[in-house]
Amino acid sequence: MAKKNVEELLITGGKSNELRMKYDSIKTKEDFVAAAAADGYDFTLDELDAVLKESGDSFDLMGNPAKKQIWWK
């Protein structure tokens, strides 16, 4: 179920500019997981890492302005 929560956040972020901007400003994965929990997306750091590894996505910021390359469309 937690994996589904990670995927739901990544899909929602892919559709919502506002959500992407909020989460793109978060620097660490720990803070990202905490913010997600506050928004109702309950998952662990290990579960986030597992989904990102499966999808081949990177948590690193890229571009100018810097954005995470994790959002699914």
N, C-alpha and C positions, 0 to 999 in steps of 0.2 A: 504494500500500500504506500509506503514512504517513497518508493521509486516512482510511483504514479504521481505523487505530490511534486517531486522534482520536475517530472515531465510536464505537468500541468502549469507550473510556474514558467518554464521555458517557452511553452506554447503561448501562454497569456502575455508574456513579455514580448514575444514575436509580433503580437497584434497591438500592443499598447505602448506608444511612445513614452507616455508618462511613467509607466512601470519600468521600462528600460532605462530611462534617465535616472530614476531613483536607484536602481540596482547597479547601474554602470558606475555610479559614484562611490560604491563600496569597494574598499581596497582589498580586504582579506576574505578568505572563504569562511572563516569563523563568523565574521560580522555579517556576511551574506546569509549564512544559515540562520543567524539570530534574527535578522530582519525578515526573512521568509517566515520564520515561526511566528513573529509578531503579526504578520499578514495572513496567518492561517495555513501556511504551507509547512507541514510538520515533516522534517527529514533531518538526517544527520549529515555530518561532513563526509563520512565514508560513503553514504548513499549518493550524495552530490557527485563525489569523485567517480563513483561507479558509472553513473549515467553519462557524465562527461567523457569518460574513457570509452564507453560503448559507442557513443555518437561521434567520437573523434574531435570533439569541441575543446577549445582551450579557454581557461578562465582568464588568461592574460588580457590586458587592455591593448588595443591596437588603434592606430589612426589618430586624426586630429579633427575634432575632439575625440579623446580616447573613449573607446567602446569595447565592451566584452563581445566576443564572437560566439556566444552560447545560445542566442535566441533562435527559436524554431519558428518557421513561418509555414 
